């Protein structure tokens, strides 16, 4: 449904198909007001993924981003921090490399990771064979994966991470003898979810960047605002009805997107989703 379709559908409900009471310009303004309303209620959420580049600390965020809501790397939730806190923790935080544990915003459209993503730097390669290998920090367990040399690190004799010689991998210690599970031979992949700004509808052929069923929400909002406007066609009772139709879709989409974007693990410290009746108190939650 494009802007022309939205206006036509609104006119059918307003019984003004000949544009006697409401102008096309006015209806277009109401439709764009609906987009602003969806953005302000954070019902407009997107999720995108991108691969991290070794030794690259900063990454550009989407230009339509308004607020970052969640960050994961290889499916693991990341926690946000600030550069000032990292500087207190590690004076060389800009050059420290390894598996990223935190993200922070360098500016409004640039995010950075600490440590800087790296999966080959500062690790020692060993011959691929099963058994025990003695290292500087103690005894570590050698791992063989598909007959490929493995790279790993240890801390006081405990295997904490292992890597193959070309791609990032994470490990899970399953038993005391050092058996490793959870192998993944892919690079670091970052997934972000964020509130985005829907571009305004300017021409009749413009289609809103929303799910198709949410196009009806724009129609309902347009009708409600038209009926609320002072003048010959004002009908506050009917306006309240159409506003409630808009809010039903707004709240439903917000609740669905919140669960989809943030994941079940995010709900531990939040109130359960109740179809949006408490939007104002649930909006600003740091990812």
C-alpha positions in Angstrom: 0.0 0.0 0.0 1.6 3.3 -1.1 0.7 6.9 0.0 -2.0 7.1 -2.7 -3.6 3.9 -1.5 -3.5 5.1 2.1 -5.2 8.3 1.3 -7.8 6.5 -0.8 -8.5 4.0 2.0 -8.8 6.8 4.5 -11.3 8.7 2.2 -13.5 5.6 2.0 -13.8 5.5 5.8 -14.3 9.3 6.0 -16.9 9.1 3.2 -15.1 11.9 1.4 -14.0 10.3 -1.8 -14.4 13.6 -3.7 -12.1 15.5 -1.4 -14.7 18.0 -0.3 -13.8 18.1 3.4 -10.2 17.0 3.7 -7.4 17.8 1.2 -4.8 15.4 -0.1 -2.1 17.4 1.5 -3.7 17.2 4.9 -4.2 13.4 4.7 -0.5 13.0 3.7 0.6 15.0 6.7 -1.5 12.8 9.0 0.0 9.6 7.4 3.5 10.9 8.1 2.5 11.9 11.7 1.6 8.2 12.1 5.1 7.2 11.1 6.5 9.6 13.7 4.2 8.1 16.3 5.4 4.6 15.6 9.0 5.8 15.9 8.5 7.6 19.2 6.9 4.5 20.6 9.8 2.4 19.5 7.6 0.1 17.5 10.0 0.5 14.5 12.7 -2.1 15.1 15.2 -3.7 12.7 17.9 -6.3 13.0 21.0 -6.5 10.8 24.1 -8.7 10.8 27.7 -8.0 9.6 31.0 -9.7 9.8 33.8 -8.2 12.0 37.2 -7.5 10.4 40.3 -8.6 12.3 42.1 -5.6 14.0 39.2 -3.2 13.1 37.9 -1.6 16.2 35.1 0.7 14.9 32.1 0.0 12.6 29.5 2.3 11.0 25.9 2.0 12.2 22.9 2.4 9.9 22.2 6.0 9.1 18.5 5.7 10.0 19.4 4.4 13.5 17.8 6.3 16.4 18.7 4.0 19.3 20.7 0.8 19.7 18.7 -1.9 21.5 20.8 -5.0 21.4 24.2 -6.4 20.3 25.3 -10.0 19.9 28.5 -11.6 18.5 28.2 -15.2 17.3 24.9 -15.4 19.1 26.3 -14.2 22.5 24.8 -11.1 24.1 27.2 -8.2 24.4 27.0 -5.5 27.1 27.4 -1.8 26.5 29.9 0.4 28.2 31.7 3.8 27.8 35.1 4.7 26.5 35.9 6.5 29.8 35.3 3.4 31.8 37.4 1.3 29.5 40.2 3.7 29.7 40.2 3.4 33.5 40.2 -0.4 33.2 42.8 -0.6 30.4 44.9 2.4 29.5 45.7 0.7 26.2 42.1 -0.2 25.4 42.3 1.2 21.9 45.0 -1.3 20.9 44.1 -4.4 23.1 43.1 -7.3 20.8 41.2 -10.5 21.4 37.6 -11.7 21.6 35.3 -8.7 22.0 33.6 -8.6 25.4 32.0 -5.1 25.3 30.7 -2.6 22.8 30.5 1.2 23.1 29.4 4.1 20.9 32.3 6.3 19.7 29.8 8.7 18.2 26.2 8.7 17.2 26.7 6.5 14.2 29.9 4.6 15.1 30.2 1.7 17.4 33.4 0.1 18.7 34.4 -3.1 20.4 36.7 -4.0 23.3 39.0 -5.8 22.9 39.5 -5.1 19.2 38.4 -8.2 17.3 41.3 -10.6 16.6 41.5 -14.3 16.3 45.2 -14.9 15.4 47.1 -12.2 17.3 49.0 -13.1 20.5 48.3 -16.9 20.3 50.7 -19.7 20.0 50.3 -22.5 17.4 51.0 -26.1 18.4 51.3 -29.3 16.4 48.0 -30.9 15.9 47.9 -34.0 18.0 46.0 -35.3 21.0 47.6 -35.2 24.4 48.9 -32.7 26.9 51.1 -29.8 26.0 53.1 -27.9 28.6 52.9 -24.1 28.2 54.2 -21.0 30.1 51.0 -20.7 32.2 50.7 -24.4 33.0 49.5 -27.5 31.3 46.9 -27.1 28.5 45.1 -29.6 26.4 45.9 -30.0 22.7 42.8 -30.2 20.4 42.6 -31.6 16.9 39.7 -30.6 14.7 39.3 -32.2 11.3 43.0 -32.8 11.1 43.7 -29.1 11.2 46.2 -27.4 13.4 44.5 -25.8 16.4 45.5 -22.6 18.3 44.6 -22.0 21.9 45.4 -20.0 25.0 45.5 -21.0 28.7 45.4 -19.4 32.1 46.9 -21.1 35.1 46.7 -24.5 33.4 43.0 -24.1 32.4 42.0 -24.1 28.7 39.9 -20.9 28.3 39.8 -20.4 24.5 41.0 -22.2 21.5 41.2 -21.1 17.9 41.9 -22.7 14.6 44.6 -21.2 12.4 42.3 -19.2 10.1 38.9 -18.4 11.8 37.5 -17.4 15.1 36.2 -20.2 17.3 34.8 -20.4 20.8 35.1 -23.3 23.1 33.2 -24.9 26.0 35.0 -27.3 28.3 32.8 -30.3 28.7 34.9 -32.4 31.2 38.0 -32.5 33.3 40.0 -34.2 30.5 39.6 -31.1 28.3 37.1 -32.3 25.8 35.9 -29.4 23.8 32.4 -28.9 22.3 30.7 -26.0 20.6 33.1 -25.7 17.8 32.3 -23.1 15.1 34.6 -22.4 12.2 33.1 -19.1 11.1 34.4 -15.5 11.8 33.0 -13.1 14.3 29.5 -12.1 13.2 27.8 -9.1 14.9 24.1 -8.8 15.0 22.5 -5.5 16.1 18.8 -4.6 16.7 17.8 -0.9 16.8 15.0 1.6 16.6 14.9 3.2 13.2 13.4 6.2 11.6 10.9 5.5 8.8 11.4 8.0 5.9 8.5 10.3 5.2 6.0 9.6 2.4 6.3 12.4 -0.1 4.8 11.1 -3.4 1.7 9.0 -3.9 3.9 6.1 -5.1 6.0 6.0 -2.0 5.5 2.9 0.1 6.2 3.0 3.9 9.1 0.8 5.2 6.7 -1.2 7.4 5.2 -4.7 7.3 2.2 -4.8 5.0 -0.3 -5.3 7.9 1.0 -2.1 9.5 0.0 -0.1 6.5 -3.5 -0.3 7.9 -2.3 1.4 11.0 -1.4 4.5 8.9 -4.9 4.5 7.4 -6.5 4.2 10.9 -4.3 7.1 12.3 -5.0 9.3 9.3 -8.8 8.8 9.7 -8.6 9.5 13.4 -6.6 12.7 13.0 -8.9 13.9 10.2 -12.0 13.4 12.4 -10.3 15.1 15.3 -9.4 18.2 13.3 -11.7 21.2 14.0 -14.1 21.9 11.1 -17.0 20.6 9.1 -16.0 16.9 9.4 -15.0 16.8 13.1 -16.4 13.8 15.0 -14.5 13.2 18.3 -16.3 10.0 19.1 -15.5 8.4 15.8 -11.9 9.7 16.0 -11.5 7.9 19.3 -12.6 4.7 17.7 -10.1 4.9 14.9 -7.3 6.0 17.2 -8.0 2.8 19.2 -7.7 0.7 16.1 -4.3 2.3 15.4 -3.1 1.7 18.9 -4.1 -2.0 18.8 -1.7 -2.5 15.9 1.0 -0.2 17.4 1.0 -2.1 20.7 0.9 -5.5 19.0 3.8 -4.7 16.8 5.8 -3.2 19.6 5.4 -6.3 21.7 6.3 -8.7 18.9 9.4 -6.6 17.9 10.6 -6.4 21.5 10.6 -10.1 21.9 12.1 -10.7 18.4 14.8 -8.1 18.7 16.0 -8.5 22.3 15.3 -12.2 23.0 13.9 -14.0 26.0 17.1 -13.4 28.1 16.3 -9.7 28.0 13.1 -10.1 30.0 14.6 -11.1 33.3 14.6 -7.5 34.6 11.6 -6.2 32.8 7.8 -6.4 33.2 6.2 -9.1 31.1 4.8 -7.9 27.7 1.2 -7.0 28.1 0.5 -5.8 24.5 1.8 -2.3 25.0 -0.4 -0.8 27.7 2.8 0.3 29.6 4.8 1.5 26.6 6.0 4.6 28.3 7.6 2.8 31.3 9.2 0.1 29.1 10.9 2.1 26.4 14.3 3.1 27.8 16.1 0.0 28.8 19.8 -0.3 28.1 20.5 -3.4 25.9 
